[in-house]
Amino acid sequence: TAGNQYIDVRAPWALFKTDKAEAAVVIRTCINLIRLYAIASAPFIPHTAQSLYDALQLTDTERRHTITEAADLNILAAGRPFEVPAPLFQKLDDDRVAELKAQYGGE
């Protein structure tokens, strides 16, 4: 995704060594991207979106932002608390993928 590319290119873990303020901007942007993805995905994976809303400690109003409002990657300001959520999705190993294909793959 664009978010993955952004964090890979900006590499805040390396940036932190030379420019802590800029590294903080990158991390804050990533947190705002997570908020955007949560809002965009809410109609399709509501429980996952809810977990992200809770981790980001969004208010009820913030949880109802439109995509246009959510696209503002500066809404969650510096110093805003958040929690790291438990893993949202389980990793599927090759055996589990084969099992699911056999079960749901059809003809």
C-alpha positions in Angstrom: 0.0 0.0 0.0 1.0 3.6 -0.2 1.4 3.7 3.6 3.8 0.8 3.5 5.8 2.5 0.7 5.8 5.8 2.7 7.2 4.2 5.8 9.8 2.2 3.9 11.0 5.2 1.9 11.0 7.6 4.9 12.6 5.0 7.3 11.9 6.7 10.6 14.0 4.2 12.4 17.1 5.5 10.5 15.8 9.1 10.4 15.6 9.1 14.2 19.4 8.9 14.4 19.8 12.2 12.5 16.6 14.2 12.8 14.3 13.2 15.6 11.8 16.0 14.7 11.4 14.7 11.2 11.2 11.1 12.4 8.3 12.2 14.6 6.5 13.8 11.7 6.8 10.5 9.7 5.4 8.5 12.6 2.6 10.9 13.1 1.8 10.8 9.4 1.7 6.9 9.6 -0.6 7.1 12.6 -2.9 9.4 10.6 -2.7 6.9 7.7 -3.9 4.1 10.0 -6.8 6.3 11.0 -7.6 6.9 7.4 -7.4 3.2 6.6 -9.7 2.4 9.6 -12.3 4.9 8.5 -12.2 3.7 4.9 -12.4 0.0 5.8 -15.1 0.3 8.5 -18.0 -0.7 6.2 -16.1 -3.9 5.2 -14.3 -4.9 8.4 -16.1 -3.1 11.1 -14.6 -5.0 14.0 -11.1 -4.4 12.8 -11.9 -0.7 12.3 -13.3 -0.5 15.8 -10.1 -2.0 17.2 -8.1 0.6 15.4 -10.4 3.4 16.6 -10.0 2.2 20.1 -6.2 2.0 19.8 -6.1 5.5 18.4 -8.5 6.7 21.1 -10.7 8.4 18.6 -13.7 10.3 19.8 -17.2 9.4 18.6 -17.0 12.4 16.2 -13.6 11.4 14.9 -14.9 7.9 14.2 -17.6 9.3 12.0 -15.3 11.4 9.8 -15.9 11.2 6.1 -13.1 9.9 3.8 -12.5 13.5 2.8 -12.1 14.6 6.4 -10.0 11.5 7.1 -7.6 12.3 4.3 -6.2 15.2 6.4 -3.1 13.5 7.7 -2.5 16.2 10.4 -5.7 15.6 12.4 -4.1 13.6 15.1 -1.6 16.0 16.5 1.8 15.5 18.2 1.5 14.2 21.7 -1.8 12.5 21.1 -1.9 9.2 23.0 -2.5 5.8 21.3 -2.1 2.2 22.1 -0.5 -0.5 20.1 -3.3 -3.0 19.3 -3.1 -6.7 19.4 -2.5 -8.2 16.0 -5.6 -7.6 13.9 -5.2 -10.5 11.5 -3.8 -13.9 11.9 -0.9 -15.0 9.6 -1.9 -17.9 7.3 0.8 -20.4 6.8 1.0 -22.6 3.6 -0.9 -25.5 5.3 -3.8 -23.3 6.3 -4.0 -21.7 2.9 -4.2 -25.1 1.3 -6.8 -26.1 3.8 -8.9 -23.0 3.0 -8.5 -23.6 -0.7 -9.7 -27.1 -0.4 -12.7 -26.0 1.7 -13.7 -23.0 -0.3 -11.9 -23.2 -3.6 -14.7 -24.8 -5.6 -14.1 -26.6 -8.8 
